[in-house]
Amino acid sequence: MSESLHMRQAGPADVPAIRELTHEAYAKWVPIIGRAPVPMTVDYAEVVQKHRIDLVHADGALVALLETIPKADHLLIESVAVRPSFQGHGLGRKLMVHAERIAASLGLGEIRLYANKLFVENVRLYLRLGYRVDREEDFKGGLLVHMSKRIAAPGTPPR
């Protein structure tokens, strides 16, 4: 990928582009799970006010995003979305590393996420990146796989 990448945090003016990117990125899962994945159904005008959304632009166009929510003892990754034409180029991995930097900067030693069990390639990626499966939970006729990864927060010795 030779495009010049730029990252910045989202604001209210980015809501239409966030919605469009999320719909494109998650559309492939609709036939697999038989419904729109949750990120396709949320109100991003509200979400952009409550959560941190980091946007990745390539040559001025929005190509990926990372939505995170800081909690008391961990950082929750709510969504990772990459435009289909940019998938397979390592952008998702870069966003996962960025999430680790965010967690560390907040003094949080753990990252958590969840994925539909049928999103097999995503679950495999998270396992390769060092996440472990904590539990599975029934959700909207399917299963959510809850995963976590310990990271070294500043001032915290690694486990």
trRosetta pair geometry for C-beta under 8 A, 3 or more apart (Angstrom, degrees):
i j d omega theta_ij theta_ji phi_ij phi_ji
1 5 7.9 48 127 -49 123 115
1 58 7.5 -79 175 -124 116 144
1 86 7.1 55 -115 -144 139 85
1 89 4.4 74 -40 -179 125 142
1 90 7.6 -141 10 44 127 96
1 91 7.5 41 -9 -54 171 102
3 58 3.6 39 135 -170 145 111
3 59 5.1 -94 -152 -18 106 100
3 63 7.8 110 93 -28 156 161
4 58 6.8 140 67 -152 45 59
4 59 6.0 100 45 -68 86 65
5 56 5.9 -16 -163 -169 104 101
5 57 7.1 146 -154 78 51 47
5 58 5.6 -26 -94 -92 66 76
5 63 7.9 -88 -119 50 92 131
6 56 7.3 149 75 -156 41 52
6 57 4.8 -20 62 62 94 99
6 58 7.9 169 19 -81 74 30
7 54 5.7 12 -174 175 108 106
7 55 6.8 163 -149 82 58 47
7 56 5.2 -23 -95 -98 83 69
7 57 7.6 178 -81 18 33 72
7 98 7.3 -151 -151 -122 165 150
8 54 7.3 174 94 -153 20 68
8 55 5.8 -19 66 58 69 95
8 57 7.6 -1 19 0 98 112
9 52 6.5 -64 -134 -160 113 83
9 53 6.8 110 -161 75 66 55
9 54 5.8 -48 -97 -100 58 61
9 55 7.3 111 -150 11 11 86
10 14 4.3 -118 -152 69 94 150
10 15 8.0 110 172 -63 122 50
10 18 6.2 45 -137 -68 152 131
10 48 5.3 -98 119 -136 117 108
10 53 3.9 -15 22 86 130 109
10 54 7.3 -138 -15 -86 86 12
10 55 5.2 104 -68 -32 88 113
10 65 7.3 22 -47 -136 130 124
11 14 5.7 106 55 1 54 104
11 48 6.7 92 -178 167 16 126
12 15 6.1 -16 -170 -25 48 112
12 45 6.9 42 -141 -143 86 72
12 48 5.9 153 -88 104 47 138
12 49 7.4 31 -79 -66 93 87
14 17 5.3 -66 -166 50 67 109
14 18 5.4 71 136 -31 90 105
14 48 6.7 161 67 -123 98 146
14 53 7.6 -166 99 98 138 130
14 55 6.3 -119 -157 -57 150 151
14 62 7.7 127 -156 -87 103 145
15 18 5.6 -56 -141 36 30 113
15 19 6.2 31 161 -20 65 106
15 44 4.7 154 -146 109 85 108
15 45 5.1 28 -128 -80 154 65
15 48 5.8 -107 -81 -12 89 147
16 19 5.8 -55 -148 36 30 112
16 20 6.3 29 155 -18 65 107
17 20 5.7 -53 -145 37 32 112
17 21 6.2 31 157 -17 66 107
17 55 7.8 46 109 -134 124 139
17 62 4.7 116 166 6 122 155
18 21 6.0 -57 -145 39 27 108
18 22 6.1 26 157 -19 64 111
18 44 4.9 173 96 -168 125 152
18 48 6.9 172 10 -72 165 117
18 53 6.5 10 -119 165 138 157
18 55 7.5 -96 -85 -92 91 113
18 62 7.6 -104 -74 177 47 159
18 65 6.3 52 -129 -60 86 169
19 22 5.9 -58 -145 38 25 111
19 23 6.4 26 157 -19 63 107
19 44 5.2 -142 -65 15 88 144
20 23 6.0 -58 -150 35 28 109
20 24 6.5 24 154 -16 64 107
20 62 7.9 108 75 75 106 130
21 24 5.8 -59 -150 38 31 110
21 25 6.0 24 157 -17 68 112
21 62 5.3 -92 -61 123 138 117
21 63 7.6 165 -129 -148 126 9
21 64 7.5 -180 -178 -100 137 17
21 65 6.2 108 107 -5 144 116
21 81 5.6 118 134 124 97 128
21 83 5.9 -73 -141 -73 89 87
22 25 5.9 -58 -141 40 28 108
22 26 6.0 2 169 2 66 116
22 39 5.0 -132 -167 146 120 107
22 40 6.1 -180 134 -91 101 56
22 44 7.5 179 5 -69 148 135
22 65 7.4 -46 -68 47 85 132
22 79 7.0 -1 -122 169 112 149
22 81 5.0 -81 -106 -108 60 168
23 26 6.6 -70 -136 49 21 93
23 27 6.0 45 162 -56 62 100
23 40 5.6 91 -103 -129 65 97
24 27 6.0 -38 -147 -3 23 119
24 83 5.7 9 107 -132 136 69
24 84 6.0 -117 159 -7 98 98
25 39 8.0 -34 81 105 110 140
25 81 3.7 147 60 -163 165 91
25 82 5.7 121 -123 53 122 37
25 83 6.3 -81 -72 -87 91 28
25 84 6.7 -175 -105 -47 49 69
25 87 7.9 139 -133 -63 84 117
26 29 5.5 -50 -174 29 69 116
26 30 7.5 89 136 -42 78 83
26 36 7.4 71 124 -168 123 73
26 37 4.6 -118 -172 47 129 127
26 39 5.5 170 -53 73 155 111
26 40 5.0 -140 87 -51 139 107
26 81 6.7 -54 -37 -117 90 109
27 30 5.8 -30 -165 -5 48 116
27 40 7.6 112 -73 -96 57 140
28 31 7.7 -56 -178 31 41 94
28 32 7.4 28 139 -8 66 118
28 84 7.2 122 -35 -98 123 121
29 32 5.1 -69 -155 45 52 115
29 33 5.6 12 161 6 90 110
29 37 5.1 34 89 -40 137 123
29 116 7.1 119 -168 49 135 144
29 118 7.5 125 -153 102 96 107
29 119 6.3 -16 -113 -90 128 97
30 33 7.0 -76 -139 51 20 82
30 34 7.6 81 173 -96 53 3
30 35 6.9 -112 -143 102 69 15
30 36 5.9 -8 -106 -92 101 51
30 37 7.4 -106 -73 -14 62 79
30 40 7.8 -5 -74 11 103 169
31 34 7.5 30 -161 -76 27 44
32 118 5.2 169 149 145 111 128
32 119 7.8 118 106 -78 147 57
33 37 6.7 88 46 -75 147 79
33 116 5.8 -39 -88 179 141 160
33 118 5.5 165 -78 62 88 144
33 142 5.8 -43 -144 -50 104 154
34 141 7.3 -58 69 100 127 142
35 140 6.6 -101 58 156 153 130
35 141 7.8 111 -2 47 132 127
36 40 4.1 -112 178 84 111 131
36 41 5.4 126 106 -52 124 101
37 40 5.4 95 63 3 69 104
37 41 7.8 -158 100 -3 38 96
37 116 6.8 -113 -118 -18 106 136
38 41 5.7 -76 -152 41 39 107
38 42 6.5 43 160 -39 76 101
39 42 6.3 -43 -140 12 35 113
39 67 7.8 165 -121 25 115 145
39 78 7.8 133 -91 142 102 86
39 79 4.6 108 -102 -114 134 136
39 81 6.7 -174 150 -65 155 124
42 46 7.7 -115 167 63 91 104
42 47 5.6 59 140 -48 126 136
43 46 4.4 48 101 17 109 111
43 47 6.5 158 89 -16 56 90
44 47 4.9 -53 -130 43 44 115
44 48 5.7 50 167 -28 74 100
45 48 6.6 -46 -144 27 20 108
45 49 7.5 17 150 -14 51 108
46 49 5.9 -66 -165 34 36 111
46 50 6.4 7 153 -3 72 117
47 50 6.0 -75 -144 47 33 98
47 51 5.3 -23 -178 26 78 114
47 53 7.2 71 131 -46 101 128
47 67 7.1 -16 166 -144 124 137
48 51 7.3 -58 -102 56 20 77
48 53 5.9 -58 -115 17 73 133
50 69 7.9 1 133 -113 89 105
51 67 5.4 37 133 -171 138 95
51 68 6.7 165 -178 75 99 34
51 69 5.1 -58 -122 -80 100 85
51 78 6.2 -44 -149 17 155 151
52 67 7.2 154 85 -154 53 48
52 68 4.9 -20 67 64 105 88
52 69 7.4 175 23 -81 81 36
52 70 7.5 52 -2 -19 123 92
52 102 7.2 172 101 -152 154 145
53 65 5.7 -2 -175 -174 96 120
53 66 7.1 162 -153 81 50 46
53 67 4.9 -13 -102 -100 83 78
53 68 7.9 168 -83 20 38 63
54 65 6.5 159 81 -156 51 64
54 66 4.6 -3 53 55 102 98
54 68 7.7 18 -2 7 101 106
54 95 7.5 170 82 -137 119 93
54 98 6.4 -128 87 143 162 142
54 102 8.0 -138 -32 -66 138 137
55 62 5.8 -55 -168 -128 114 102
55 64 7.7 146 -162 86 46 51
55 65 5.3 -21 -104 -102 58 92
56 62 7.4 103 75 -155 49 58
56 63 5.6 -64 103 66 94 86
56 64 4.1 1 49 62 123 94
56 65 6.8 -156 14 -74 80 41
56 66 7.9 63 -23 -8 104 91
56 91 6.6 176 100 -163 163 116
56 94 7.9 91 -99 98 153 124
56 95 7.2 -100 -29 -79 136 105
57 60 5.9 -12 173 -142 122 9
57 61 6.2 149 -156 68 80 28
57 62 5.7 -46 -97 -89 76 45
57 63 6.6 120 -133 8 26 88
58 61 5.9 -29 65 61 72 86
58 63 4.6 21 6 -14 108 144
58 86 7.0 168 -3 -102 148 137
62 65 7.3 5 -176 -51 109 102
62 83 7.5 132 115 -47 66 124
63 82 6.9 11 150 -156 75 68
63 83 4.7 -86 -151 16 60 122
63 86 4.6 80 -178 -29 115 164
63 91 7.0 -96 125 -144 110 163
64 80 7.7 -4 -173 -177 101 73
64 81 6.4 175 -150 94 57 57
64 82 4.4 -4 -107 -108 103 70
64 83 6.6 -104 -62 1 62 77
64 86 6.4 -113 -49 101 103 143
64 91 4.9 -164 -53 155 160 130
64 92 7.5 -146 -144 -73 137 55
64 95 6.2 -130 150 -58 129 134
65 79 7.1 16 102 109 100 104
65 80 7.6 -173 91 -147 54 38
65 81 5.1 7 50 54 90 97
65 95 7.9 77 125 -126 18 143
66 77 7.1 -57 -166 -141 91 98
66 79 7.5 175 -151 92 33 62
66 80 5.6 2 -109 -108 72 74
66 95 4.3 177 -68 -168 122 112
66 98 6.1 172 16 86 168 125
66 99 6.1 -142 -175 -65 139 95
67 77 7.4 106 80 -169 60 56
67 78 4.3 -62 109 68 106 105
67 79 4.1 30 35 46 119 93
67 80 7.8 -141 26 -63 72 39
68 75 5.6 -6 -171 178 120 105
68 76 6.6 149 -160 80 63 53
68 77 5.7 -35 -102 -104 81 52
68 78 6.5 178 -100 8 22 88
68 99 6.0 162 -84 -127 134 94
68 102 5.9 109 77 110 170 158
69 75 7.4 152 75 -165 43 58
69 76 4.4 -16 61 62 95 108
69 78 5.6 70 -12 -40 106 117
70 75 5.6 -33 -106 -110 60 76
70 76 7.8 -166 -82 21 11 77
70 102 8.0 -129 -74 150 99 106
70 106 5.5 -144 -124 -155 131 164
70 108 6.8 -157 -142 -41 90 147
71 74 5.1 5 60 61 114 70
71 75 7.0 -179 21 -95 80 23
71 76 5.7 67 -21 -20 115 104
71 108 7.8 96 60 -125 68 140
71 112 7.9 -11 23 33 139 122
73 108 7.0 128 170 -139 28 93
73 109 8.0 -37 -179 46 72 83
73 110 6.7 17 141 42 79 119
74 103 7.4 -20 -167 -134 52 120
74 108 5.7 120 -131 -175 24 122
74 109 7.8 -66 -99 67 67 52
74 110 4.1 -51 -110 89 101 98
74 111 6.4 154 -173 -103 96 18
74 112 5.0 51 143 -6 145 105
74 148 7.2 -59 -140 -136 149 113
75 99 6.4 174 117 180 136 90
75 102 6.1 128 -140 104 159 103
75 103 3.9 -119 1 -92 137 96
75 106 6.6 122 -72 50 112 140
75 108 5.0 133 -31 93 89 154
75 110 7.4 178 24 95 67 52
75 111 5.0 -26 67 -112 95 74
75 112 7.4 171 82 25 44 68
76 111 7.8 150 -94 -164 21 60
76 112 5.3 -27 -107 73 68 94
76 113 6.9 135 -165 -87 59 51
77 80 6.4 0 173 -40 122 98
77 96 7.7 -7 -102 -116 159 71
77 99 5.5 -10 -85 -133 115 153
77 111 6.3 36 -23 179 104 106
77 112 7.2 -164 19 91 75 42
77 113 4.0 -19 60 -90 106 109
78 113 8.0 -139 -58 -127 17 80
80 92 5.7 86 152 -140 132 88
80 95 5.3 143 -138 106 110 142
80 96 7.1 -8 -100 -64 153 80
82 86 5.3 -121 174 90 97 101
82 87 5.0 126 105 -84 120 75
82 91 5.0 134 -124 89 131 123
82 92 5.4 -86 -29 -62 140 89
82 95 7.7 -150 -66 -6 104 142
83 86 4.7 64 66 18 89 108
83 87 7.4 -142 91 -31 42 80
84 87 5.5 -36 -147 2 39 118
86 89 5.8 -77 -177 30 63 127
86 91 5.5 16 147 0 110 154
87 91 7.5 -96 -104 43 37 112
87 92 7.4 30 -132 -28 74 116
90 93 4.9 -50 -161 40 68 117
90 94 6.0 73 140 -26 82 98
91 94 5.5 -51 -148 35 35 114
91 95 6.5 36 152 -19 65 103
92 95 5.7 -54 -151 35 32 111
92 96 6.5 34 150 -20 65 103
92 125 6.6 -4 119 171 135 157
93 96 5.6 -54 -150 34 34 113
93 97 6.6 35 151 -17 66 102
93 125 7.5 -125 -76 -171 82 114
93 129 6.9 -173 -128 -92 82 122
94 97 5.7 -52 -151 36 34 111
94 98 6.4 40 147 -23 64 104
95 98 5.2 -48 -148 34 36 118
95 99 6.6 45 149 -25 64 97
96 99 5.5 -43 -152 27 35 116
96 100 7.0 40 147 -19 60 97
96 126 7.9 -172 -120 -108 144 68
96 129 5.6 -38 142 -157 155 161
97 100 5.6 -48 -157 30 38 114
97 101 6.8 39 145 -18 65 100
98 101 5.6 -51 -154 34 38 113
98 102 6.5 41 148 -21 67 101
99 102 5.5 -50 -149 34 35 114
99 103 6.4 36 153 -19 66 104
99 111 5.8 87 137 -132 115 144
100 103 5.7 -52 -147 37 32 111
100 104 6.3 31 155 -18 65 107
100 111 6.5 -78 -90 -36 64 144
100 149 8.0 -56 -94 102 103 129
100 151 5.1 175 -146 -119 96 156
101 104 5.8 -55 -145 39 30 110
101 105 6.2 31 156 -21 65 107
102 105 5.8 -58 -149 36 28 110
102 106 6.5 16 155 -9 63 110
103 106 5.9 -69 -153 43 30 104
103 108 4.3 -91 -166 76 82 106
103 109 7.5 156 154 -66 113 9
103 110 7.4 -134 -168 73 141 24
103 111 5.3 -100 -59 -71 156 94
103 151 5.7 98 95 55 134 141
103 153 7.0 -97 137 -93 84 92
104 107 7.6 43 -176 -73 33 22
104 108 7.3 -95 -66 55 23 66
104 151 6.2 -94 -65 128 93 126
104 152 7.1 25 -111 92 112 58
104 153 5.4 -179 -129 -125 59 53
104 154 5.9 97 177 -28 87 81
105 154 7.7 52 -102 -13 29 123
106 153 7.9 -72 80 -134 58 116
107 153 5.0 73 -163 179 40 132
107 154 6.3 -68 -100 48 68 91
107 155 7.5 -11 -129 44 95 114
107 156 8.0 123 -162 -27 69 118
108 111 7.6 98 121 -70 117 61
108 151 7.8 48 107 59 72 109
108 153 5.8 172 69 -92 20 129
109 150 6.1 0 153 -157 89 78
109 151 6.0 -161 -162 67 47 62
109 152 7.0 -3 -132 -129 89 19
109 153 4.2 -87 -72 -13 75 111
109 156 5.3 -91 -89 116 125 171
110 148 5.7 -2 -175 -174 109 113
110 149 6.9 159 -154 81 63 42
110 150 5.5 -35 -98 -105 79 54
110 151 6.8 166 -91 19 24 77
111 131 7.8 -80 89 -100 101 102
111 148 6.7 162 85 -154 49 62
111 149 5.0 -7 56 57 97 93
111 151 6.2 44 -12 -11 101 120
112 134 7.8 -23 -132 -1 103 148
112 146 7.0 -7 -170 -173 106 89
112 147 7.0 157 -155 86 58 49
112 148 4.6 -23 -100 -99 75 89
113 126 6.7 -136 72 -123 131 142
113 131 7.1 -48 42 -129 109 152
113 146 7.9 170 92 -152 38 50
113 147 5.5 -16 66 64 81 96
113 148 7.7 161 21 -85 61 44
114 137 7.9 -29 -145 35 137 117
114 144 4.8 15 175 176 122 112
114 145 6.4 163 -156 79 68 46
114 146 4.9 -26 -99 -99 99 60
114 147 6.8 159 -94 16 42 75
115 119 4.8 -104 169 66 111 130
115 122 4.9 -162 -152 110 153 126
115 123 5.5 -160 82 -71 137 80
115 126 6.9 -174 -4 -10 140 146
115 144 7.1 150 74 -155 24 68
115 145 5.4 -19 63 56 77 98
115 147 7.2 2 11 3 97 121
116 119 4.7 96 66 -10 85 102
116 139 7.6 -122 -106 78 79 122
116 142 5.6 14 -152 123 102 145
116 143 7.2 111 -161 78 58 53
116 144 6.3 -51 -97 -102 45 59
116 145 7.5 50 143 10 8 87
117 120 7.8 25 158 -76 52 66
117 123 6.9 26 -139 -56 45 151
117 136 6.6 26 -70 -135 127 119
117 142 6.5 -164 34 166 95 100
117 143 4.1 15 -7 81 133 105
117 144 7.1 -144 -30 -104 82 9
117 145 5.1 112 -85 -36 74 106
118 142 6.3 -72 -7 -153 114 137
118 143 8.0 123 -22 50 77 82
119 122 4.1 -8 142 31 110 122
119 123 6.2 126 92 -23 77 89
120 123 5.8 -57 -146 37 31 109
120 124 6.2 32 157 -19 66 107
121 124 5.7 -52 -147 37 32 114
121 125 6.4 38 153 -23 63 103
122 125 5.6 -52 -151 32 33 113
122 126 6.5 30 153 -17 65 104
123 126 5.8 -55 -150 36 32 110
123 127 6.5 34 151 -20 65 105
123 145 5.6 39 -113 66 122 157
123 147 7.6 167 -137 -49 75 142
124 127 5.6 -54 -150 35 33 112
124 128 6.4 33 153 -18 66 105
125 128 5.7 -57 -151 37 32 111
125 129 6.3 24 153 -15 66 110
126 129 5.6 -60 -146 41 33 109
126 131 4.1 -33 163 42 93 139
126 147 5.3 72 145 119 142 168
127 130 8.0 121 179 -8 28 9
127 131 6.1 -81 -83 66 34 82
127 132 7.8 72 -121 -100 71 35
127 133 7.7 -13 -90 -37 101 90
127 147 7.9 -109 -69 -134 64 141
129 149 7.2 -56 117 -81 91 156
130 149 5.2 81 109 -133 93 124
131 147 4.2 46 161 162 125 123
131 148 6.4 151 -152 73 85 16
131 149 4.5 -76 -96 -54 65 105
132 147 6.4 166 78 -153 32 79
132 148 6.3 -27 56 62 82 69
132 149 7.1 136 7 -84 73 60
133 136 7.4 -1 -178 -52 116 83
133 145 5.8 -58 -129 -171 103 104
133 146 7.4 97 -162 74 60 53
133 147 5.6 -45 -98 -97 45 82
134 146 4.7 -60 62 105 106 98
134 147 6.2 169 1 -109 89 23
134 148 5.4 48 -45 3 127 106
135 146 5.0 6 58 48 77 118
136 143 4.9 -1 -177 -176 113 118
136 144 6.7 158 -158 78 58 48
136 145 5.6 -25 -103 -100 82 60
136 146 7.2 -167 -86 13 28 80
137 143 6.9 138 67 -158 36 65
137 144 4.7 -19 61 57 93 101
137 146 6.4 51 -6 -26 111 111
138 142 7.7 151 -154 85 53 30
138 143 6.4 -45 -99 -101 40 63
138 144 7.9 0 85 14 7 84
139 142 5.9 -33 73 71 75 75
139 143 6.7 98 27 -140 87 16
139 144 4.4 45 3 -25 142 107
150 159 5.7 -26 139 34 156 127
152 156 5.7 -172 -163 83 63 94
152 157 7.5 -58 -135 164 106 17
152 158 4.6 -47 -83 -82 119 83
153 156 4.3 55 60 12 82 132
